[in-house]
Structures are given as C-alpha cells and as structure tokens.
Amino acid sequence: MNNPVRTPNYGTAQAAQYDAGLRSHMLGVFRNMGIGLVITGLVAAFIGNTPVLAAAIFGTPLKWVAIFAPLAFVFFFSFRIEKMTTAGARMAFWAFSAVMGVSLASIFLVFTGGSIAQAFFSAAVMFLAMALWGYTTGRDLTKMGSFLMMGLIGILVAMVVNIFIGSSALQMVVSILGVVIFTGLTAWDTQRIKSEYFVYAGHEMAQKMQVMGALSLYLNFVNLFQMLLHLTGERE
C-alpha cells in the first residue's frame, strides 16, 4: 500500500518547512513522553524504596486507588483535552505520570532491581525500533491498528479480571499477548501522530496533540515494560 502520510505537494522551500515542522512536532511528542517517564520513574522508585509509604499505600485499601486512578486520568484526558489550554494539558499529563508512578511503585516490592532494569532496557529497545519503523514505513498501518485495538480491549478486561482471581496462567497469556499488542501499537501510534500533524499543523490544537501523542506512546511503553517484567522478571 502507499504511505498514508505524505509531504504535501508544495514547492521545495515549503516542503522543507513542512519537514522541519514535522520533526519539531515529533520531537515535542517524545520530549513530553520522556519527561513523563522520568516523573513516573522517580515517584515509583521513591515510594517503592520507602517502606513506610509503600505499606501505607499497598498494605491498605488505598492500593485500589493506586491501581485504578491512572485509568480515570486517561478517561479525563479523552473527554477534556479539547477544552484545556496547551499548558493545562501538559500539566495534567505530568500529574498523570506521577499518579502512574504511585501505581508502578509496587514492582519494587515484587521484583529485583536487576530484573526491573533488564525489562526497562528491553522495552526501550523494542519501543524505539517499532517507533522508528512506524515513522518511516511506507505501509498503511490503519487495519493493523484496528485489530490491535480490539486485542487491547480484550487484554484490559483480562487484566482487570485477574486482579481479583490472581491466575498465574492468565497473567502469562496476558503478558505474551501484551508484548505483541503494545509493540504493534507503538508503530501504529507513531504513524498516526505523524499523520495528525498534517491535519493540525499551524493550529493551537497541534500543541495539544503533542501531549496526547506523548500520552499514547507513554502508555504503550509503560505497558510493554510491565508485560516484559511479568514475563522475565525475577521475584524478590
């Protein structure tokens, strides 16, 4: 198939300006994502290595707030993004990143530091490879994205169910499928974000789309990391 994302048929100078704008847009997406990951990592490490805080959250009913609060933030973003200012959307994303850090702090209570680092770097390599492919491929990934989104709904339901039943076999299946789905979604989301730049270039909404794009890629990376950790992580 032809690439669905093409540089508009401008003159040489305009095409160069478009390409520069696209690069700036994508760098903005990854910059926001990177800041979000740093916030998440710092919050998770601080809580996970502070026994009093970890016990206060994960040894009490507050653990349910920590588990489901990130999902509530995602819904909040989806419904409110158009009414937010760009600065408001960016601050909300960083607040979400901190909340996700609280949720992820539990991994420090379950897995060894070495296995956490190994899963993180493995996820980073896979994520970067798929993001690069999604950015450069001439293949239209729209149909693949629709299939992956259906798979995502399925594993989200399975994950929620497994919170209550605690099946190791179901966790294994979810983790394997999750690695496949989130690597694929990384490529699809990257191509989608690139395509959206053509629609919103020159408008204020483009700045907000940087934040929403960062959120999408951030979620892909964090979930890919968690799936790999559950598959390969060594428990304490």
Residue pairs with C-beta under 8 A, 6 or more apart in sequence:
1 138
1 139
1 140
2 138
2 140
3 137
3 138
3 139
3 140
4 140
4 142
4 191
4 195
5 191
5 194
5 195
5 198
7 15
7 18
7 19
8 14
8 15
8 18
8 198
10 17
10 18
18 201
21 197
21 201
22 194
22 197
22 201
25 197
25 201
25 206
25 210
26 135
26 193
26 194
26 197
28 207
28 210
29 193
29 210
29 213
29 214
29 217
30 214
30 217
31 214
32 90
32 93
32 210
32 211
32 213
32 214
33 214
33 215
33 217
33 218
33 221
35 94
35 97
36 93
36 94
36 96
36 97
36 214
36 215
36 218
37 97
37 218
37 221
37 222
39 94
39 97
39 98
39 101
40 97
40 98
40 100
40 101
40 104
40 222
41 101
42 101
43 97
43 98
43 101
43 102
43 105
44 101
44 102
44 104
44 105
44 107
44 108
45 105
45 108
46 53
46 105
47 53
47 54
47 57
47 101
47 102
47 105
47 108
48 54
48 105
48 106
48 107
48 108
48 109
49 108
54 105
54 106
54 108
54 109
56 62
57 63
57 66
57 102
57 105
58 66
58 105
58 106
58 109
63 106
66 102
66 103
66 105
66 106
67 103
67 163
69 99
69 102
69 103
70 96
70 99
70 100
70 103
73 92
73 95
73 96
73 99
73 100
74 96
74 215
74 219
76 92
77 89
77 92
77 93
77 96
77 212
77 215
80 92
81 89
81 208
81 211
81 212
82 205
82 208
84 92
84 208
86 204
86 207
86 208
86 211
89 208
89 211
89 212
90 211
93 211
93 214
93 215
96 215
97 218
100 222
104 222
104 226
107 116
107 226
107 229
107 233
108 116
109 236
110 233
110 235
110 236
111 119
111 229
111 233
111 234
111 235
111 236
112 233
112 234
112 235
112 236
114 234
115 229
115 232
115 233
115 234
116 229
116 233
118 232
118 233
119 225
119 228
119 229
119 232
119 233
120 225
122 228
122 232
123 221
123 224
123 225
123 228
124 221
126 179
126 183
126 186
126 224
126 228
127 183
127 186
127 217
127 220
127 221
127 224
130 183
130 184
130 186
130 187
130 190
131 186
131 187
131 190
131 217
133 187
134 141
134 186
134 187
134 188
134 189
134 190
134 191
134 194
135 190
135 191
135 194
137 187
137 191
141 187
141 188
141 191
141 192
144 184
144 187
144 188
145 184
145 185
145 188
145 189
145 192
148 181
148 184
148 185
148 188
149 185
151 177
151 180
151 181
152 181
152 185
154 177
155 174
155 177
155 178
155 181
158 170
158 173
158 174
159 174
161 170
162 170
162 171
162 174
171 230
172 230
172 231
174 227
175 227
175 228
175 230
175 231
176 227
176 231
178 223
178 224
178 226
178 227
179 224
179 227
179 228
179 231
182 220
182 221
182 223
182 224
182 227
183 224
185 220
186 217
186 220
186 221
186 224
189 213
189 216
189 217
189 220
190 217
192 216
193 209
193 213
193 216
193 217
196 209
196 213
197 206
197 209
200 206
200 209
